[in-house]
Amino acid sequence: MATVREFSAKILKRLETKHPLTSFKVTAIGNKWRPGKYSLRQQADMRKACLINGVDPKSIGMPEKPVKKVKQSKPPKGHKQQRMYAQKQAAIEKNLQDMPEKIRKWKEGLAAEKAKTKSSLPF
């Protein structure tokens, strides 16, 4: 079970004043990047203190809490055998439907080969 957190006087004092946006975000000044005055951990503490004390974080100049990006998920690639299973089963089913015709042609071919090799002599 979560317990109520007690914040230091330093953090609570920060809730009383309005801060510029540059205190929270990285800014470019000339050719150099300048970090925000408060680290992300300090910002999180300030945001939590605001929520506990009933102060709106926007009222002290804090930016909105960033929305976490949804991870795009794609289906697993799987093994080739698994990916090709449906196509293979369809091909097998098609070949099984044609099988009686193929067997008949094969038997006719065997009979024709046997007839060629059969001797015309009566003995």
C-alpha positions in Angstrom: 0.0 0.0 0.0 1.3 3.4 -0.9 2.1 5.8 1.8 1.7 9.6 1.8 5.0 11.2 1.0 6.4 14.1 2.9 8.2 16.6 0.7 11.0 18.9 1.8 10.4 22.5 2.5 12.6 23.3 -0.5 10.2 21.5 -2.9 7.1 23.0 -1.2 8.6 26.5 -1.5 9.0 25.9 -5.3 5.2 25.4 -5.5 4.5 29.0 -4.3 6.1 30.8 -7.3 5.5 30.7 -11.0 8.4 29.5 -13.0 9.3 30.3 -16.7 9.1 27.4 -19.1 12.9 27.5 -19.5 13.2 26.2 -16.0 11.8 22.9 -17.0 12.9 22.4 -20.6 16.3 22.3 -22.5 16.8 25.5 -24.5 19.2 26.5 -27.2 21.0 29.8 -26.5 23.1 30.8 -29.4 25.1 27.7 -30.4 24.9 26.1 -27.0 22.2 24.0 -25.3 21.3 24.9 -21.8 19.7 22.4 -19.5 16.6 23.2 -17.6 16.9 24.6 -14.0 15.1 21.5 -12.6 16.0 18.0 -13.5 13.3 15.5 -14.6 13.5 13.9 -11.1 12.9 17.3 -9.4 10.1 18.0 -11.8 8.4 14.7 -11.0 8.8 15.5 -7.3 7.3 19.0 -7.9 4.4 17.5 -9.9 3.7 14.9 -7.1 3.8 17.7 -4.5 1.3 19.7 -6.5 -1.1 16.8 -6.7 -0.9 16.1 -3.0 -1.3 19.8 -2.0 -4.1 20.4 -4.5 -2.2 22.8 -6.7 -2.5 22.7 -10.5 1.0 22.0 -12.0 0.2 24.4 -14.9 -0.4 27.2 -12.5 3.3 27.2 -11.5 4.4 27.1 -15.1 5.1 23.4 -15.4 4.6 21.9 -18.9 2.0 19.2 -19.4 3.1 15.7 -18.5 4.5 14.1 -21.7 2.3 11.4 -23.2 4.0 8.1 -23.5 4.2 6.8 -27.1 2.4 3.6 -27.9 4.8 1.0 -29.1 3.9 -0.2 -32.5 3.7 -3.9 -32.5 3.9 -6.0 -35.6 3.0 -9.7 -35.7 5.9 -12.1 -35.0 7.7 -13.2 -38.1 7.6 -16.9 -37.2 9.4 -19.7 -39.0 9.0 -20.1 -42.7 7.4 -23.5 -42.2 4.7 -21.8 -40.1 4.2 -18.9 -42.5 3.8 -21.2 -45.5 1.6 -23.8 -43.8 -1.7 -22.5 -45.2 -0.4 -22.2 -48.8 1.1 -25.7 -48.6 -2.2 -27.2 -47.3 -4.1 -25.5 -50.1 -1.7 -26.9 -52.7 -2.0 -30.4 -51.2 -5.8 -30.2 -51.2 -5.8 -29.1 -54.9 -3.4 -31.9 -55.8 -5.6 -34.5 -54.0 -8.6 -33.4 -56.1 -6.6 -34.0 -59.3 -5.2 -37.3 -58.1 -7.7 -39.7 -59.7 -7.0 -38.2 -63.1 -3.2 -38.3 -62.6 -3.4 -42.0 -61.6 -5.5 -42.9 -64.6 -3.0 -41.2 -67.0 -0.1 -42.8 -65.2 -1.7 -46.3 -65.6 -2.4 -45.6 -69.3 1.3 -44.6 -69.7 2.4 -47.8 -68.0 0.1 -49.9 -70.2 1.5 -48.1 -73.4 5.1 -48.8 -72.3 4.3 -52.5 -71.7 2.6 -52.7 -75.0 5.7 -51.3 -76.8 8.1 -53.8 -75.1 5.7 -56.8 -75.7 7.0 -59.1 -78.4 4.8 -59.7 -81.5 5.9 -63.3 -81.7 3.4 -65.8 -80.3 5.8 -67.7 -78.1 
